[in-house]
Amino acid sequence: MIGGLATPGTSSHQPFHAGILHWKGQKCKPVKYAEILNWLPSTLNAHVRAHVKSCIKLTESIPKGRRMRQSQLHGWRYIKSPRSSHSSTETTSTETKPIYHQFTSMGNGKSRFLIHDNQEEVNRLHYQHEMLRQLVHGNYNAPVEDAFEKGGIKVLDVACGAGSWTLDMASTYASCQFVGTDISDNLLPKSGLPPNCEFLQADTLKGLPFADNTFDYVYQRMLGYSCSETEWNIVIAELIRVTKPGGWIELLEIDMAYERPGPSFEPLLKAVKAACDARGIFLGAHKRFPYYFGSFENVHLDALTIPFGWNGPIGQECAQNHRLAWLAMDHRLAPAMGLSREAYRQLVIKSVQEFAEYKTWLRLPYVYGMKPQKGN
Ligand SMILES: C[S@@+](CC[C@H](N)C(=O)[O-])C[C@H]1O[C@@H](n2cnc3c(N)ncnc32)[C@H](O)[C@@H]1O
């Protein structure tokens, strides 16, 4: 048990050597958590070191659901950073490389999400997925590994975006059925899908197009920046409705409380919070995880941490993803801040450059739990 409740079916936690994986084109090499501490910069103060230590959970005992499968390790892919077309002044030596599919349609999305649903966002979401898979040490935390291995289960990825998680999981677990839904048809994959996987355009707020109690496992990652507090309640009710009794729901969200933001990032953070406020977007969903899962059993709450621009390759990847996401909000935030697009972009680039110096990081809270067998 890592805190919270014990995970059923995983009473004996087997030793697991895990940690931030080498992945830049090299063979993946699982490492011990203890080793990660040795990699931290020597300049890191004791407080931060203690925090990192608690966050990475200095233990060799990880519940089975968090284990990265060998097939995932062997199938690890290095994804080149998508090049942003936002700025001519920034330097990236890599090129755009759509990963899973060809994008087939463009148009206006209907969500309040602050980033356009275009090809650039598709690429960024795939890139972000690979980054998150490292941070999670796999694709999920709930103790559903045995069910996936056994096969035959139905899985739903809600607000799946470009379908990165669904496609990855469907390729890994060929005998399970996967469905991804998103409000934006533009983001959804259209071709080259594994046979056990489909995508549907669906606004969760209007009701998911599935009967009650359909899915064994329902996953939703980073819906944030999209819904009001009331809408979040509707979303959660929908997720619960379509989950089978005894099935699992897992959510992962961003906590916008950046720790140690540098001076250039502070006005940007203020601007994005103001933009969300103006749209009625609720940024506190993670704080309501215990409420959302109030009727559930075996609830487990925890958080991942993201270092930006420090703590080795993963920090570089997180900073790059952050930079792309914030550049992609220029059409919304530059006017709100009274800046030209170019001035806004320069501020984003400078803020990301400061991250390493200030050791900026944030939390990605997650929760999973089991829908009770008898009613809910
Ligand atoms: C940050 S993206 C996350 C995508 C995906 N879950 C991932 O982790 O790669 C947020 C997604 O939520 C979708 N979204 C926003 N409001 C939605 C709604 N009401 N119903 C379904 N999807 C929605 C957006 O279109 C966008 O694809």
The ligand as an ORCA input file, in Angstrom:
! r2SCAN-3c Opt
* xyz 0 1
  C      -6.093     18.339    -22.185
  S      -7.061     17.479    -23.320
  C      -6.774     15.837    -22.698
  C      -6.923     14.776    -23.751
  C      -6.632     13.350    -23.293
  N      -7.453     12.970    -22.161
  C      -5.182     13.158    -22.981
  O      -4.829     13.031    -21.807
  O      -4.390     13.105    -23.918
  C      -8.742     17.815    -22.789
  C      -9.773     17.204    -23.714
  O     -11.084     17.360    -23.146
  C     -11.980     17.478    -24.224
  N     -13.275     17.989    -23.727
  C     -13.523     19.204    -23.204
  N     -14.820     19.309    -22.856
  C     -15.395     18.112    -23.159
  C     -16.717     17.611    -23.044
  N     -17.719     18.347    -22.545
  N     -16.969     16.350    -23.469
  C     -15.981     15.588    -23.985
  N     -14.709     16.024    -24.133
  C     -14.417     17.264    -23.712
  C     -11.257     18.418    -25.167
  O     -11.782     18.384    -26.480
  C      -9.828     17.860    -25.088
  O      -9.597     16.890    -26.063
*
